[in-house]
Amino acid sequence: MKTTRLTLLVIALLLSVTVFSQEYTVTEKDSIVTGSWIFGMGSNVVDDAGSEFTDIFNVKDNWNIVPFPSRLSIGRYFKNGLGLEAIGSYNRYKEGKTIDGDILSENINYYALDFRASYDLNKIIGETGFFDPYVGLGVGYTDANNVGRGTYNASVGFRAWFNDRMGLDFNSTGKWAMSTEGATNHIQHAAGLVYQFGIEKGLSRKGEEKLAQLQELEKEQQRVQDSIDSAQRAEQEAKELAKLLKREAEEAAKLKADEKNKENTEKLANAKIAKEIAALGNVYFDLNSSYLNEKDKDLLDKLALILKANPSSVIKITSHTDSRGSKEYNLWLSERRVKRTVDYLNSVGITKSRINVEAKGESVPTNECKDGVVCSEKKHRSNRRCEFEVIN
């Protein structure tokens, strides 16, 4: 019977590990583009009215645009979020538009060649899926209103990706003229298609978290295997002990009265119950938490089965915390933990009359991790526990 229970426990543990592993498998969805070349083609709008920084949306009087693709760009973007881009654009100041505060009396061509260094804001705010905002600084040369000038440029924009290759790019650039007489500042807006090639990929933050969880899972699998080996050894020791107790009981039966035989039988039964409960181990809690996870509930379900099979047995549950936090807080937390444990046992049919409780806070650690001692999370976790003891 014990062998069957141990086999079922092993199968349940391995199945739970397998399901967890499948759930946290790193897939293509967990990868992101970390570097690429980007080619763009679209249109640009120039606002050189002289009031472009205070009257931004006066489309009718101030904006100039041509009815065909008028902007080309090529850029290289790197894993650290930086990008370098060259941009060429053409436009035409139209007769009747406001340029430098005056109404234009004829059409005038506009040419610009700009170089920009940009930074991907997703490196700061976190990956946002298809949305890719950026800012940029650069320099360029512009021939506008028949005046050539060097410019200092500042840009803000975003790309919206349909997939890893294709997307849309929207940006606005302020252009401040260098010290060229007669040259003015202006704004250039742009929108167009972008195509990404030479793609390099890496894991997203979620993917990195999954990878870390998988690595932790490998450790957990080893821990499960160690637990199985330990349970098998405990089972073998229990068998040997049972044989010894049986021999002693047989010898005692020949020498003692029926009352003594009854007493020995009760002791043997209690020892069996105590060992079954001890084999279950303890319930361990997360930091600052009193909630039971599925593994804890599974252990308590097994404890409930043992108690139901032995209806006269009474147990004591002792709750502990690690040393972090004040003694008053830890005592309160251990009271919460033991209450939740008792509440769960009540919910599966074990009455309060069969359970004694004690909350000890941080006063009884299992290791050296007391106040002022630096310990690993693993050592702290071994102190956040509920222990079970047969007391009748």
TIBA-655672 format. One record per residue: chain; x, z, y of N, C-alpha, C in turn; residue number from 1. Coordinates in steps of 0.2 Angstrom, whole numbers, plus 5000, padded with zeros to 4 digits. Example, Ala and Ser with C-alpha at 12.3 -4.5 7.8 and 13.67 -1.06 7.14 Angstrom:
2
A;5066;5039;4972;5062;5039;4978;5066;5039;4984;1
A;5064;5035;4989;5068;5036;4995;5064;5039;5000;2
END
This chain:
392
A;5004;5000;4994;5000;5000;5000;5004;5000;5006;1
A;5010;5004;5006;5014;5004;5012;5018;4998;5013;2
A;5020;4995;5007;5023;4988;5008;5018;4983;5011;3
A;5012;4983;5009;5007;4978;5012;5006;4979;5019;4
A;5006;4986;5021;5005;4987;5029;5011;4985;5032;5
A;5017;4986;5029;5024;4984;5033;5024;4976;5033;6
A;5022;4973;5028;5022;4965;5028;5017;4963;5034;7
A;5011;4966;5034;5007;4964;5039;5009;4965;5046;8
A;5013;4971;5047;5016;4972;5053;5021;4967;5055;9
A;5025;4966;5050;5031;4961;5052;5028;4954;5054;10
A;5022;4952;5050;5019;4945;5052;5016;4946;5059;11
A;5013;4951;5060;5010;4952;5067;5015;4952;5073;12
A;5021;4955;5072;5026;4955;5077;5029;4948;5078;13
A;5030;4944;5072;5033;4938;5072;5028;4933;5076;14
A;5022;4933;5074;5017;4929;5077;5016;4930;5085;15
A;5016;4937;5087;5016;4938;5094;5022;4935;5098;16
A;5028;4936;5095;5034;4933;5098;5034;4926;5098;17
A;5031;4922;5093;5030;4915;5093;5026;4913;5098;18
A;5020;4916;5099;5015;4914;5104;5018;4915;5111;19
A;5022;4921;5112;5025;4922;5119;5030;4917;5120;20
A;5034;4915;5115;5039;4910;5116;5036;4903;5118;21
A;5030;4901;5115;5027;4895;5116;5024;4895;5123;22
A;5022;4900;5125;5019;4901;5132;5024;4900;5137;23
A;5030;4903;5136;5035;4903;5141;5040;4897;5140;24
A;5039;4892;5136;5043;4886;5135;5044;4883;5142;25
A;5051;4881;5144;5052;4877;5150;5050;4870;5148;26
A;5046;4867;5153;5044;4860;5152;5046;4856;5158;27
A;5044;4850;5158;5045;4845;5164;5042;4848;5170;28
A;5036;4851;5169;5033;4854;5175;5037;4859;5179;29
A;5042;4862;5175;5046;4868;5178;5052;4865;5182;30
A;5053;4858;5182;5058;4855;5186;5056;4852;5193;31
A;5061;4852;5197;5060;4849;5204;5066;4845;5206;32
A;5065;4841;5210;5070;4836;5213;5074;4840;5217;33
A;5081;4841;5216;5086;4845;5220;5090;4840;5224;34
A;5091;4834;5222;5095;4829;5226;5093;4822;5225;35
A;5093;4818;5230;5091;4811;5229;5093;4807;5235;36
A;5093;4800;5235;5092;4796;5240;5085;4794;5242;37
A;5084;4794;5249;5077;4792;5251;5077;4786;5256;38
A;5073;4781;5254;5072;4775;5258;5065;4775;5261;39
A;5065;4774;5268;5058;4775;5271;5057;4768;5275;40
A;5050;4767;5275;5048;4761;5280;5041;4763;5283;41
A;5041;4762;5289;5034;4763;5292;5034;4761;5299;42
A;5030;4765;5303;5029;4763;5310;5031;4769;5315;43
A;5032;4767;5321;5034;4773;5326;5030;4772;5332;44
A;5029;4778;5335;5026;4778;5342;5030;4781;5347;45
A;5031;4778;5353;5035;4781;5358;5031;4783;5364;46
A;5033;4789;5366;5029;4792;5372;5035;4793;5377;47
A;5035;4788;5383;5041;4789;5388;5037;4789;5395;48
A;5032;4793;5395;5028;4792;5401;5030;4796;5407;49
A;5035;4801;5405;5037;4806;5410;5034;4812;5410;50
A;5028;4812;5406;5024;4818;5405;5023;4820;5398;51
A;5028;4817;5394;5027;4817;5387;5027;4824;5384;52
A;5031;4829;5387;5031;4835;5384;5025;4840;5386;53
A;5021;4837;5391;5015;4841;5393;5009;4838;5392;54
A;5009;4831;5391;5003;4827;5390;5004;4823;5383;55
A;5005;4827;5378;5007;4824;5372;5002;4819;5369;56
A;4996;4821;5369;4991;4817;5365;4987;4812;5370;57
A;4990;4810;5375;4987;4805;5379;4989;4798;5376;58
A;4985;4796;5371;4987;4790;5367;4985;4784;5371;59
A;4980;4784;5375;4978;4778;5378;4983;4776;5383;60
A;4986;4780;5387;4990;4779;5393;4997;4779;5391;61
A;4999;4783;5386;5006;4785;5386;5009;4782;5379;62
A;5006;4781;5374;5008;4779;5367;5010;4772;5367;63
A;5015;4770;5364;5017;4763;5363;5018;4762;5356;64
A;5015;4757;5353;5016;4755;5346;5015;4748;5345;65
A;5019;4745;5340;5018;4738;5338;5014;4737;5331;66
A;5011;4732;5330;5006;4731;5324;5010;4729;5318;67
A;5016;4731;5317;5019;4729;5311;5024;4735;5309;68
A;5027;4735;5303;5032;4740;5302;5038;4740;5307;69
A;5040;4745;5309;5045;4745;5315;5050;4751;5314;70
A;5050;4754;5308;5055;4759;5307;5058;4759;5300;71
A;5065;4759;5299;5068;4759;5293;5073;4765;5293;72
A;5073;4768;5287;5077;4774;5286;5081;4774;5279;73
A;5086;4777;5279;5090;4778;5272;5094;4785;5273;74
A;5093;4789;5268;5096;4796;5268;5098;4799;5262;75
A;5103;4803;5262;5105;4807;5256;5103;4814;5257;76
A;5100;4817;5252;5098;4824;5252;5101;4828;5246;77
A;5103;4834;5248;5107;4838;5243;5104;4844;5241;78
A;5107;4847;5235;5104;4853;5232;5103;4859;5236;79
A;5107;4859;5241;5107;4865;5246;5102;4864;5251;80
A;5098;4859;5251;5093;4858;5256;5095;4854;5262;81
A;5101;4852;5263;5103;4848;5268;5102;4841;5267;82
A;5101;4837;5272;5101;4830;5271;5104;4826;5277;83
A;5107;4820;5276;5110;4816;5281;5106;4809;5281;84
A;5104;4807;5287;5099;4801;5287;5101;4796;5293;85
A;5101;4790;5292;5101;4785;5297;5095;4781;5298;86
A;5093;4780;5304;5086;4778;5306;5087;4773;5311;87
A;5084;4767;5310;5083;4761;5315;5076;4760;5316;88
A;5074;4759;5323;5068;4758;5325;5067;4753;5331;89
A;5061;4750;5331;5060;4745;5336;5053;4746;5339;90
A;5052;4745;5345;5045;4746;5348;5045;4742;5354;91
A;5039;4742;5358;5038;4738;5364;5034;4742;5369;92
A;5037;4743;5375;5033;4746;5380;5028;4741;5383;93
A;5022;4742;5382;5017;4737;5384;5015;4738;5391;94
A;5014;4732;5394;5011;4731;5401;5005;4735;5402;95
A;5005;4739;5407;4999;4744;5409;5000;4751;5406;96
A;5005;4752;5402;5006;4759;5400;5011;4763;5405;97
A;5010;4769;5405;5014;4773;5409;5021;4775;5406;98
A;5026;4773;5410;5033;4773;5408;5037;4777;5414;99
A;5040;4783;5412;5044;4786;5417;5039;4788;5424;100
A;5033;4789;5423;5028;4790;5428;5025;4784;5432;101
A;5028;4778;5430;5025;4772;5433;5021;4768;5428;102
A;5017;4764;5431;5013;4759;5427;5017;4753;5426;103
A;5018;4751;5419;5023;4745;5418;5019;4739;5419;104
A;5023;4734;5422;5020;4728;5424;5022;4722;5419;105
A;5026;4724;5414;5028;4719;5410;5030;4722;5403;106
A;5030;4718;5398;5032;4721;5391;5040;4722;5391;107
A;5042;4727;5388;5049;4729;5388;5051;4731;5381;108
A;5056;4728;5378;5058;4730;5371;5061;4737;5371;109
A;5060;4740;5365;5063;4747;5364;5067;4746;5357;110
A;5074;4749;5357;5078;4749;5351;5081;4756;5351;111
A;5082;4758;5344;5085;4764;5343;5088;4765;5337;112
A;5094;4768;5337;5098;4769;5330;5100;4776;5331;113
A;5098;4780;5326;5099;4788;5326;5101;4790;5319;114
A;5105;4795;5320;5108;4799;5314;5106;4806;5314;115
A;5103;4808;5309;5100;4815;5309;5103;4819;5303;116
A;5104;4826;5304;5105;4830;5299;5099;4835;5298;117
A;5096;4835;5292;5089;4839;5291;5090;4845;5286;118
A;5085;4849;5286;5085;4855;5282;5078;4856;5279;119
A;5078;4856;5272;5072;4857;5268;5069;4864;5269;120
A;5064;4865;5272;5061;4872;5273;5058;4875;5267;121
A;5058;4871;5262;5056;4874;5255;5061;4879;5253;122
A;5067;4878;5255;5073;4883;5253;5071;4890;5256;123
A;5067;4890;5261;5066;4897;5264;5059;4899;5262;124
A;5054;4895;5262;5047;4897;5261;5045;4897;5254;125
A;5049;4894;5249;5048;4893;5242;5045;4886;5241;126
A;5045;4884;5235;5043;4877;5233;5035;4877;5234;127
A;5033;4872;5237;5026;4871;5239;5023;4865;5235;128
A;5025;4863;5230;5023;4857;5226;5024;4851;5230;129
A;5019;4847;5231;5019;4840;5234;5021;4841;5242;130
A;5021;4846;5245;5022;4847;5252;5029;4849;5253;131
A;5032;4845;5258;5040;4846;5259;5041;4846;5266;132
A;5041;4851;5270;5042;4852;5277;5050;4852;5278;133
A;5052;4849;5284;5059;4849;5286;5060;4850;5293;134
A;5066;4851;5296;5068;4851;5303;5074;4847;5303;135
A;5076;4844;5309;5082;4841;5309;5085;4841;5316;136
A;5091;4840;5317;5095;4839;5323;5100;4832;5322;137
A;5101;4829;5328;5105;4823;5327;5107;4820;5334;138
A;5110;4814;5333;5112;4810;5339;5110;4803;5338;139
A;5110;4799;5343;5108;4792;5343;5109;4788;5349;140
A;5108;4782;5348;5108;4777;5354;5101;4774;5355;141
A;5099;4774;5361;5092;4771;5362;5093;4766;5369;142
A;5090;4760;5368;5089;4756;5374;5081;4755;5375;143
A;5079;4759;5381;5072;4759;5382;5072;4758;5390;144
A;5066;4754;5392;5065;4753;5399;5071;4749;5402;145
A;5075;4745;5398;5081;4741;5400;5086;4746;5402;146
A;5086;4752;5399;5092;4757;5401;5095;4759;5394;147
A;5101;4758;5392;5104;4761;5386;5106;4768;5388;148
A;5106;4772;5383;5108;4779;5383;5109;4782;5377;149
A;5114;4787;5376;5115;4791;5370;5110;4797;5371;150
A;5108;4799;5365;5103;4805;5365;5104;4810;5360;151
A;5102;4816;5362;5102;4822;5357;5095;4822;5355;152
A;5095;4823;5348;5088;4823;5345;5086;4829;5341;153
A;5080;4831;5341;5077;4837;5337;5071;4834;5334;154
A;5070;4835;5327;5065;4833;5324;5061;4838;5320;155
A;5055;4837;5319;5051;4842;5314;5046;4837;5310;156
A;5045;4838;5304;5041;4834;5300;5040;4836;5293;157
A;5036;4832;5289;5035;4834;5282;5034;4828;5278;158
A;5035;4828;5272;5034;4823;5267;5029;4826;5262;159
A;5024;4821;5260;5019;4823;5255;5020;4818;5249;160
A;5022;4821;5243;5024;4816;5238;5018;4815;5233;161
A;5017;4809;5231;5012;4807;5226;5015;4809;5219;162
A;5021;4808;5218;5025;4809;5212;5032;4810;5214;163
A;5037;4810;5209;5044;4810;5210;5047;4805;5214;164
A;5044;4799;5214;5046;4793;5218;5043;4792;5224;165
A;5037;4792;5225;5033;4789;5231;5030;4795;5235;166
A;5030;4794;5241;5027;4799;5246;5026;4796;5253;167
A;5023;4800;5257;5022;4799;5264;5026;4803;5268;168
A;5029;4801;5274;5033;4804;5279;5030;4804;5285;169
A;5029;4810;5288;5027;4811;5295;5031;4815;5299;170
A;5034;4813;5305;5038;4817;5309;5038;4815;5316;171
A;5040;4820;5321;5040;4819;5328;5047;4821;5330;172
A;5050;4817;5335;5057;4818;5337;5057;4818;5344;173
A;5060;4824;5347;5061;4824;5354;5068;4821;5356;174
A;5069;4817;5361;5075;4813;5362;5077;4815;5369;175
A;5083;4818;5370;5085;4820;5377;5091;4816;5378;176
A;5091;4813;5384;5096;4808;5386;5103;4812;5388;177
A;5108;4809;5386;5115;4811;5388;5116;4809;5395;178
A;5121;4810;5398;5122;4809;5405;5123;4802;5407;179
A;5117;4798;5406;5117;4791;5408;5112;4791;5414;180
A;5115;4788;5420;5111;4788;5426;5104;4783;5424;181
A;5099;4786;5426;5092;4782;5426;5089;4783;5419;182
A;5092;4786;5414;5089;4787;5407;5085;4793;5407;183
A;5080;4793;5404;5075;4799;5404;5074;4801;5396;184
A;5071;4807;5396;5069;4810;5389;5063;4807;5387;185
A;5062;4807;5380;5055;4804;5378;5054;4807;5371;186
A;5048;4806;5368;5046;4808;5361;5045;4802;5357;187
A;5047;4802;5351;5045;4797;5346;5042;4800;5340;188
A;5036;4798;5338;5032;4800;5332;5033;4794;5327;189
A;5033;4796;5321;5034;4791;5315;5030;4793;5309;190
A;5028;4788;5305;5024;4789;5299;5025;4783;5295;191
A;5026;4784;5288;5027;4778;5284;5028;4781;5277;192
A;5029;4776;5272;5030;4777;5265;5038;4778;5264;193
A;5039;4783;5259;5046;4784;5257;5047;4783;5250;194
A;5052;4781;5248;5054;4780;5240;5060;4784;5239;195
A;5060;4787;5233;5066;4792;5231;5069;4789;5225;196
A;5076;4788;5225;5079;4786;5220;5086;4790;5219;197
A;5090;4788;5214;5096;4792;5212;5094;4800;5212;198
A;5089;4801;5208;5086;4808;5208;5090;4813;5204;199
A;5091;4819;5206;5094;4824;5203;5089;4830;5202;200
A;5088;4832;5196;5083;4838;5195;5086;4844;5193;201
A;5083;4850;5195;5084;4856;5193;5078;4860;5191;202
A;5079;4867;5190;5073;4871;5188;5070;4873;5195;203
A;5064;4874;5195;5060;4877;5201;5061;4885;5200;204
A;5059;4888;5205;5059;4896;5204;5055;4898;5198;205
A;5049;4895;5197;5046;4897;5191;5049;4895;5185;206
A;5052;4889;5185;5056;4888;5179;5062;4892;5178;207
A;5065;4894;5183;5071;4899;5182;5068;4906;5180;208
A;5062;4908;5182;5059;4914;5179;5058;4913;5172;209
A;5055;4907;5170;5054;4906;5163;5060;4907;5159;210
A;5065;4903;5161;5072;4904;5158;5074;4911;5157;211
A;5074;4915;5162;5076;4922;5162;5071;4925;5156;212
A;5065;4924;5156;5060;4927;5152;5062;4925;5144;213
A;5064;4919;5144;5066;4916;5137;5072;4920;5134;214
A;5077;4921;5139;5083;4924;5137;5081;4932;5135;215
A;5076;4935;5139;5074;4941;5138;5071;4941;5131;216
A;5067;4936;5130;5063;4936;5123;5068;4936;5117;217
A;5074;4932;5118;5079;4932;5113;5081;4939;5111;218
A;5082;4943;5116;5084;4950;5116;5078;4954;5112;219
A;5072;4952;5114;5066;4956;5111;5066;4954;5104;220
A;5067;4948;5102;5067;4946;5095;5072;4950;5091;221
A;5078;4951;5094;5083;4955;5090;5080;4962;5089;222
A;5077;4964;5095;5075;4971;5095;5069;4972;5089;223
A;5065;4967;5089;5060;4967;5084;5063;4967;5077;224
A;5068;4963;5076;5071;4962;5069;5074;4969;5068;225
A;5077;4972;5073;5080;4979;5071;5075;4984;5070;226
A;5069;4983;5073;5064;4988;5071;5061;4987;5064;227
A;5061;4981;5062;5059;4979;5055;5063;4982;5050;228
A;5070;4981;5052;5075;4984;5047;5075;4991;5047;229
A;5074;4994;5053;5073;5001;5053;5067;5004;5049;230
A;5061;5000;5050;5055;5002;5046;5056;5001;5039;231
A;5060;4996;5036;5061;4995;5029;5065;5001;5027;232
A;5070;5003;5031;5074;5009;5028;5070;5015;5028;233
A;5066;5016;5033;5062;5022;5033;5057;5022;5027;234
A;5055;5016;5025;5050;5016;5020;5054;5018;5013;235
A;5060;5015;5013;5064;5017;5007;5065;5024;5006;236
A;5067;5027;5012;5068;5034;5012;5062;5038;5011;237
A;5056;5036;5013;5050;5039;5012;5048;5039;5004;238
A;5050;5033;5001;5049;5033;4994;5053;5038;4990;239
A;5059;5038;4992;5064;5043;4989;5062;5050;4990;240
A;5059;5051;4996;5057;5058;4998;5051;5060;4994;241
A;5046;5055;4993;5040;5056;4989;5042;5057;4982;242
A;5047;5054;4979;5048;5055;4972;5051;5062;4971;243
A;5055;5064;4976;5058;5071;4976;5052;5076;4977;244
A;5048;5075;4982;5042;5080;4982;5038;5080;4976;245
A;5037;5074;4973;5033;5074;4967;5036;5078;4961;246
A;5043;5078;4961;5046;5081;4955;5046;5089;4957;247
A;5046;5091;4963;5046;5098;4965;5039;5100;4964;248
A;5034;5096;4965;5027;5098;4964;5025;5099;4957;249
A;5028;5095;4953;5027;5095;4945;5030;5102;4943;250
A;5036;5103;4945;5040;5110;4943;5036;5116;4945;251
A;5033;5115;4952;5030;5121;4955;5023;5122;4951;252
A;5020;5117;4948;5014;5117;4945;5014;5121;4938;253
A;5020;5121;4936;5021;5125;4929;5022;5132;4931;254
A;5024;5134;4937;5026;5141;4938;5022;5144;4942;255
A;5017;5141;4946;5013;5144;4951;5006;5144;4949;256
A;5002;5148;4952;4995;5148;4951;4992;5142;4955;257
A;4985;5141;4953;4981;5136;4956;4981;5136;4964;258
A;4981;5142;4967;4981;5142;4974;4988;5140;4977;259
A;4993;5141;4973;5000;5139;4976;5000;5131;4975;260
A;4997;5129;4970;4997;5121;4969;4993;5118;4975;261
A;4988;5121;4977;4984;5119;4982;4988;5119;4989;262
A;4991;5124;4990;4995;5125;4996;5001;5119;4996;263
A;5004;5118;4991;5009;5113;4990;5006;5106;4991;264
A;5000;5105;4989;4997;5098;4989;4995;5097;4997;265
A;4993;5102;5000;4991;5102;5007;4998;5100;5012;266
A;5003;5104;5010;5009;5102;5013;5012;5095;5012;267
A;5011;5093;5006;5013;5086;5005;5009;5081;5009;268
A;5002;5082;5009;4998;5078;5013;5000;5078;5020;269
A;5001;5084;5023;5003;5084;5030;5010;5081;5031;270
A;5014;5082;5027;5021;5078;5028;5020;5071;5028;271
A;5015;5068;5023;5014;5061;5023;5011;5059;5030;272
A;5006;5063;5032;5003;5061;5039;5008;5061;5044;273
A;5012;5066;5044;5017;5067;5050;5022;5061;5050;274
A;5024;5059;5044;5029;5053;5043;5025;5047;5045;275
A;5019;5046;5043;5016;5040;5045;5015;5039;5053;276
A;5014;5045;5056;5013;5045;5063;5020;5044;5066;277
A;5025;5047;5064;5032;5047;5066;5034;5039;5066;278
A;5032;5036;5061;5034;5029;5060;5031;5024;5065;279
A;5026;5026;5068;5023;5022;5073;5027;5022;5079;280
A;5031;5027;5081;5035;5028;5087;5031;5030;5093;281
A;5033;5029;5099;5030;5031;5105;5027;5026;5109;282
A;5023;5028;5113;5020;5023;5118;5025;5023;5124;283
A;5027;5018;5127;5031;5017;5133;5028;5014;5138;284
A;5029;5016;5145;5025;5014;5150;5030;5010;5155;285
A;5027;5006;5159;5031;5003;5165;5032;5008;5170;286
A;5037;5006;5174;5039;5010;5180;5033;5011;5185;287
A;5031;5018;5186;5026;5020;5191;5019;5018;5188;288
A;5018;5016;5182;5012;5014;5179;5010;5019;5174;289
A;5003;5019;5173;5000;5023;5168;4995;5019;5163;290
A;4996;5012;5164;4992;5007;5161;4995;5006;5154;291
A;4990;5005;5149;4992;5003;5142;4992;4995;5141;292
A;4998;4993;5139;4998;4985;5137;4995;4984;5130;293
A;4995;4978;5128;4992;4976;5121;4996;4979;5116;294
A;5002;4980;5116;5007;4983;5111;5005;4990;5111;295
A;5004;4993;5116;5003;5001;5116;4996;5002;5113;296
A;4991;4998;5114;4984;4998;5111;4985;4997;5104;297
A;4989;4992;5102;4990;4991;5095;4992;4997;5091;298
A;4997;5000;5094;5000;5007;5091;4995;5012;5091;299
A;4991;5013;5096;4986;5018;5096;4980;5016;5091;300
A;4979;5010;5090;4974;5008;5085;4976;5010;5078;301
A;4983;5009;5077;4986;5012;5070;4985;5019;5070;302
A;4987;5023;5075;4986;5030;5075;4979;5032;5074;303
A;4974;5029;5077;4967;5030;5075;4965;5029;5068;304
A;4968;5024;5065;4967;5023;5058;4969;5029;5053;305
A;4975;5031;5055;4978;5037;5051;4974;5043;5052;306
A;4972;5044;5058;4967;5050;5060;4961;5050;5056;307
A;4958;5044;5056;4951;5043;5053;4952;5044;5045;308
A;4958;5042;5043;4959;5043;5036;4960;5050;5034;309
A;4962;5054;5039;4963;5061;5038;4959;5065;5043;310
A;4952;5066;5042;4948;5069;5047;4949;5076;5049;311
A;4953;5080;5045;4954;5087;5047;4961;5087;5051;312
A;4964;5082;5052;4971;5082;5056;4970;5083;5064;313
A;4974;5087;5067;4974;5087;5074;4981;5086;5077;314
A;4981;5082;5082;4988;5080;5085;4989;5082;5092;315
A;4995;5083;5094;4997;5084;5101;5000;5078;5104;316
A;4998;5076;5110;5001;5071;5114;5005;5074;5120;317
A;5011;5072;5120;5015;5075;5126;5018;5069;5130;318
A;5016;5069;5136;5018;5064;5141;5024;5065;5145;319
A;5028;5060;5146;5034;5061;5150;5035;5055;5155;320
A;5039;5057;5160;5041;5051;5165;5049;5051;5165;321
A;5052;5046;5169;5059;5046;5170;5060;5050;5176;322
A;5066;5051;5178;5068;5056;5184;5067;5053;5191;323
A;5065;5046;5191;5064;5044;5198;5058;5046;5201;324
A;5058;5048;5208;5052;5051;5211;5053;5058;5211;325
A;5048;5061;5215;5048;5069;5215;5045;5072;5209;326
A;5047;5078;5208;5045;5082;5202;5037;5082;5202;327
A;5034;5083;5208;5027;5084;5209;5024;5077;5207;328
A;5026;5072;5209;5024;5065;5208;5024;5064;5200;329
A;5030;5065;5197;5031;5064;5190;5026;5068;5186;330
A;5025;5074;5188;5020;5078;5184;5013;5075;5184;331
A;5011;5073;5190;5005;5070;5191;5004;5063;5187;332
A;5010;5059;5187;5010;5053;5184;5010;5054;5176;333
A;5013;5059;5174;5013;5060;5166;5006;5063;5164;334
A;5002;5066;5169;4995;5068;5168;4991;5062;5167;335
A;4992;5057;5172;4988;5051;5171;4989;5047;5165;336
A;4996;5047;5163;4997;5043;5157;4994;5046;5150;337
A;4995;5053;5150;4992;5056;5144;4984;5056;5144;338
A;4981;5056;5150;4974;5055;5151;4972;5048;5148;339
A;4975;5043;5151;4974;5036;5148;4974;5035;5141;340
A;4980;5038;5138;4981;5038;5131;4975;5041;5127;341
A;4973;5047;5129;4967;5051;5126;4961;5047;5127;342
A;4960;5044;5133;4954;5040;5134;4953;5034;5129;343
A;4959;5031;5128;4959;5025;5124;4957;5028;5116;344
A;4960;5033;5114;4959;5036;5107;4951;5038;5107;345
A;4949;5041;5112;4941;5042;5112;4937;5036;5111;346
A;4940;5030;5115;4936;5024;5114;4936;5021;5107;347
A;4941;5023;5103;4941;5020;5096;4939;5025;5091;348
A;4935;5030;5093;4932;5035;5089;4936;5041;5087;349
A;4941;5043;5091;4944;5050;5090;4942;5054;5095;350
A;4939;5060;5093;4936;5065;5098;4941;5069;5101;351
A;4940;5071;5107;4944;5076;5111;4946;5082;5107;352
A;4942;5084;5103;4943;5091;5099;4949;5090;5094;353
A;4951;5084;5093;4956;5083;5088;4963;5081;5092;354
A;4963;5082;5098;4969;5080;5102;4970;5086;5107;355
A;4976;5088;5106;4979;5093;5112;4984;5089;5116;356
A;4985;5090;5122;4989;5087;5127;4993;5091;5131;357
A;4999;5088;5133;5003;5092;5138;5007;5087;5142;358
A;5007;5088;5148;5011;5083;5153;5017;5087;5155;359
A;5023;5084;5154;5029;5087;5156;5033;5084;5162;360
A;5030;5079;5164;5034;5075;5170;5041;5073;5168;361
A;5046;5075;5172;5053;5072;5171;5057;5078;5167;362
A;5054;5083;5165;5058;5089;5163;5061;5088;5156;363
A;5059;5084;5152;5062;5083;5145;5064;5076;5144;364
A;5070;5074;5147;5072;5067;5146;5075;5066;5139;365
A;5075;5060;5136;5079;5059;5130;5086;5057;5130;366
A;5088;5057;5136;5095;5055;5137;5098;5059;5144;367
A;5104;5056;5146;5107;5060;5152;5104;5058;5159;368
A;5098;5054;5159;5096;5051;5165;5092;5056;5169;369
A;5095;5061;5172;5092;5066;5176;5093;5064;5183;370
A;5090;5068;5188;5091;5067;5195;5098;5066;5197;371
A;5100;5061;5201;5106;5060;5203;5111;5056;5198;372
A;5108;5055;5192;5112;5051;5187;5110;5043;5188;373
A;5115;5039;5188;5113;5032;5189;5113;5029;5181;374
A;5107;5026;5180;5106;5024;5173;5103;5017;5173;375
A;5103;5013;5168;5100;5007;5167;5093;5007;5166;376
A;5089;5002;5167;5082;5002;5167;5080;5003;5160;377
A;5084;5001;5155;5082;5002;5148;5083;5010;5146;378
A;5087;5013;5149;5088;5020;5148;5082;5024;5151;379
A;5081;5022;5157;5075;5025;5161;5068;5024;5157;380
A;5068;5018;5154;5061;5016;5150;5060;5021;5144;381
A;5066;5023;5141;5065;5027;5135;5062;5034;5137;382
A;5063;5036;5143;5060;5042;5145;5052;5042;5147;383
A;5050;5036;5149;5043;5035;5151;5039;5034;5145;384
A;5037;5040;5142;5034;5039;5135;5028;5044;5134;385
A;5024;5043;5129;5020;5048;5126;5022;5049;5118;386
A;5023;5055;5116;5025;5057;5110;5019;5060;5106;387
A;5019;5059;5099;5013;5061;5095;5016;5066;5090;388
A;5012;5071;5089;5014;5076;5084;5008;5079;5080;389
A;5009;5080;5073;5003;5083;5070;5004;5091;5070;390
A;4999;5094;5072;5000;5101;5074;4995;5106;5069;391
A;4991;5103;5065;4986;5107;5061;4990;5109;5055;392
END
